[in-house]
Amino acid sequence: MRDSDRGAVVHISSAVIRCLPAAVETVRGCIEALGMAEVVHVEGNKLIVIIEGPSSGTVGDCLTQISAYEGVVSAAMVYEQVEPAESAGEEA
């Protein structure tokens, strides 16, 4: 079933980003500046990120952008959930 068949939805994904130790704060700032991603935990050179978007493609594009940041060693999506926009606090 396509998203358009279900009404407005929001895709919520978590990702693990590993970066060079010297790049952690720079990468964190870049991620936070995206507007659709939030760093929710940092441990050493590992960042746990939540990404929200209107489609899997948008979330994937965001993760691809993060993986291209200087100092990022790997970026892996761990989990994705699809919710109706109104239950996720989004307006349709």
Steps between C-alpha positions, in 0.01 A plus 500: 500500500638840404520786750251698289248217541524519880490875543779708647767299676834569665798266476702486821840334480796454727856484377843438644767736374866426568751772438859589567543608864616849397188548285228408753391853592518629141296207370252543784451866410451418132240235583308730733500772230314272258170565675369147445761322712583511869800357683351330805814336642876525463739238630863537400503528122149350459191719453144368521275703272124518447390605151141592413363559153197461275639195315762226515676674213528826690635322807745305282616818328563657840707201610696513173573868560621424854725219372672748267602739780873532549606284793211252475628142482162323475130579512252216542124505534395276786122530517212659311140547605214657308232687693198704397613863503238603754617240753861614461411862569523603135237688308353328194 
